[in-house]
């Protein structure tokens, strides 16, 4: 992209959410403005930031949380993007039509224009993560967006565990992969599995950065949500890593934070020159990747 800067600053908003959607939206807007005043130019919010993580239970009344795109949240975020000349990656519960809902990332350019959406492709179904009840899998494929500050890609949470999505987004020229996220511990499991679970989450995303020579920015929520004797404890730990997987900045697991991290495309160029993984791909040998399993 001619004319785009070689460096720009990423802003990651790690926040807790209340049961009041308007309060959450107001907080998110305030945090985006704070990030902008600290120099952030491309700002990402966590997954489904307008509400608490509602997928812990299968309740049809929760579909009332969904909204159209464009809609009230995109309008509010667009105004902030335009006022501060920042790019915003948001995550919304999209009502596409009656009975068809998506977990959707929106990308707003620095002039407030809605560049497009990415609908979450991989939909989990695990205890307290009953997303298949709420979300139709994405039907747009993997996408990149040419913003005022450079070409970026957005995937969402469970997509983090799939190298195919990261690769296909990087092959379209994305220099940064954003992952709005809502992931945490079942409190009863934290003592036994907590460290290994969070380490696996960090490791897989660092691997995406290394394998594709891109920056990766994972933006998680924080705090306990759900009943006091259960629910989910979100582990925060939002981070940015560089194209060789070096963690440049990481938030705490137990409090709200705004991370500001510089993205340097010259560094990306240097890493790819010395570690040309994309050059050496054997695309003639990957046909079986589209099969569920390969018979032996």
Secondary structure, DSSP 8 states (H G I E B T S, - for coil): -TT--SEEEEEEEE----S-HHHHHHHHHHHHHHHHHTT-SEEEE-TTTTSS-GGGS--GGGGGG-B-SSSHHHHHHHHHHHHHT-EEEEEEEEEEETTEEEEEEEEE-TTS-EEEEEE------BTTB-HHHH-----S-S-EEEETTEEEEEEEGGGGG-HHHHHHHHHTT-SEEEEE---EE-GGGHHHHHHHHHHHHHHHHHHHHHHHT-EEEEE--EEEES-TTSSEEEE---EEE-TT--EEEE--SSS-EEEEEEEEHHHHHHHHHHS-TTTT--GGG-GGGGSSS---
